[in-house]
């Protein structure tokens, strides 16, 4: 059996998830962050899950993802559909997951070449 090292080329890589922290491209993030499949990782202007508003999801539209993975922290939480309505109208899917599941799914999808975007809330 031949083994081959799987390395990302030009994309963002989530390498570690800890309570209250996610590591992207070797850098720790303890505040909410937007991680596109490629390009700059940017802070997400948000305090915590309870502060989510429709404008937070509207801001993601400009990145033109195929899918948004909302990492809701240590436990799975769901947003009210009205908050993410702008994504639905643009034909962009969204999945809510706990932070660790969102990070694993992001890694799988981006390795497949998908335009996934992680909207991650480490708290």
N, C-alpha and C positions, 0 to 999 in steps of 0.2 A: 504494500500500500504506500502510495506517495503522499507525503504531507507537504502542505504549502502554507506559508505564513500569510494570513489574511490581514492586509494593511489598508487603511483608508488613504485615498489619494485626493487631496484637496478638500475633503469634507470635514465637518465637525465630528468629533468622537467623544462620546460620554464614556468615561473610563471607570467611574466610581460613584457610588451613592452611599451616603451616610445619613444618620438622623440630622436633619437640618442643613444638609450640604450636598451639592452635586458637583462633580468634577468634569469639566469640559475642556478638552485639549490641554490637560494638565493643570488647569486653573480651577481653584475652588470657588464656588458661588454659594453664598448663604442667603441670598435674597432672590426673589423671583427673577427669572431670566428667560429670554426667548432665544432658542437654539435652532437656527435654520439648518437644513441639510448641508449647506455650504455658505460661506460668508461670515460676517462678524456676528459674534454672540453679543447680545445687547441686554442691558437691564430692562426688566419689565416694570413699568411705573405702577407698582402695586404693593400694598403692605402685606396682605395675606388673602386667603381664599374668600373670606367674607367681604372683602373690599371689591370683588370683581363686579364690573359694570359692562354694559354693552360696548362702551367705547374701547375697552381693553381688547375685545375681539375684533372690532372694526380696525384697530391699528395693525392687526396681523394680515389684513387683506393685501396690503402693498407688497408683501413678500411673496405672494402668489404660490402658496403651498398646495399640494394635492390633499393633504391631510394634516390636521392639527391634533397633537397628542397633549392633552391637558393633564399634567402631573399635579395632583391635588394635595400633595404632602404625604404624611405617613399613612393616612387612610384614604380610601376611595370616597369621593364626594361627587355629587352631580350638580351641575349648574342648571338654573331655570332655562328652558329652551328660548325664552325671549332674549336672554343675554347673548346667545351665540347665533341669533337669527341672521345676522349679516353674513356669516360663513355659509349657512345653508342656502341663502339666496344667491351666493356666488358659486355654488356647486362644490364647496370645500367641505369635506367630511371632518367631524370632530369626535374624538373618543376621550372620555374621562377615565383616568386610571390613577392608582396611587403612584407616588413618585418613582419607586423602583420599577414598577411594571411599565410606566411610560418611557423610562430610560432604556429598558431592555427592548421594547418595541421600536423605539427610535433607531436603535443600533441595527436591528434586523432590517427595517425598511430602508434605511439609508444604504446599507450594504447591498441591497437589491437595486439601488439606483433610484429609489422613490424620493419625491420631493416632500419629505415629512418635516414638520416643524414641531419642536418641543416647546410648549409653553409651561414652564416648570416652576412650581412653588415649593421650595425645599422645606418650609416650616411644617 
